[in-house]
Amino acid sequence: MPLPREEAWFPAKRYGWGWGVPRRWQGVAVFAGYFTVLIGAAIVAGRRTGWYIVTVLAASAVLVVICWWKGERPRWRWGGDQ
């Protein structure tokens, strides 16, 4: 069951497929956590590129799952607000 539009943390993009900028503070907190993980992984990884890539992929997968769970359902949009 999709979330009501006003309760969604991440609104659907107006053009294209996916989610836009967070609408609620919870979404901003998720983005802040995501970028903190990316920056922390870059600092800790050093020259271990493989470890950094795995960390980025895992963090991105978690971000997509949260966006899917707490955002509007993604679908291809051409600018209409339907």
N, C-alpha and C positions, 0 to 999 in steps of 0.2 A: 504494500500500500504506500503510494507516494506521500511525501510530506506536503502539508499545505504550503503554498508559496511564501507566506509570511514567517513560517517556522524553519525554512530551509537555510542552512548556513552558507551554502554556495548556490547562487542563482545560475541558471543555464545561460550560456552565451547568447547574445542576440543574433550573431552571425556565426555560422559554422557549428561544430559539434563540441560539446564539453561544458566546462564551468567557467564562470567569470570570477571577478574579484569577490572576496567574501562579503556577505551582507550582514552578518552578525559577529559579535565579539568572539564567539567560539571558533568561527572560521578563521579569524585573524590569529587566534592563539594556535590553531593547527598549522597555519602557514609559518608563524614564528618558530614553532617547534621544528618544522621541516627544514627551514633555512639554518637553524641552529645546528641540527644534525649534519647538514651538508658542510657548514663551515668547520665544525668540530672534526668531522672526518677528514677534511682537507688538511687541517693542522696536524692531526694524529698520524695520518697515513704517510706523510713524507714522500718517500720514493716507492712505496708499496702501491703501485697503480692498481693491481688486481683487487686488493682489499678495498680501495676507494671505490672502484666501479661496483663491486658487490654491495657496498654500503649505500651508494646512490640508488642503485636499482631497488634495493629492499625498502629504503625510505620512500621512494617514488611509488612503489606498489602500495605501501601503507597509505600514502596520501590519496591515491586514486580510490582505494576502498572506502576511506572516510568520506571523500567527496560523493561517491556513489550512494553511500548510506545516509548521509546528512544533507545532500543537495537535491536540487530538482532533477528529475529524470532527464538525462541528456538525449538529445535527438538533433538531427540536422535542422538548422533554422536559417531562414533567408531574411531576417530582419523584422518579421511581424511579431507581435506580442500575443500570439494565439496560444 
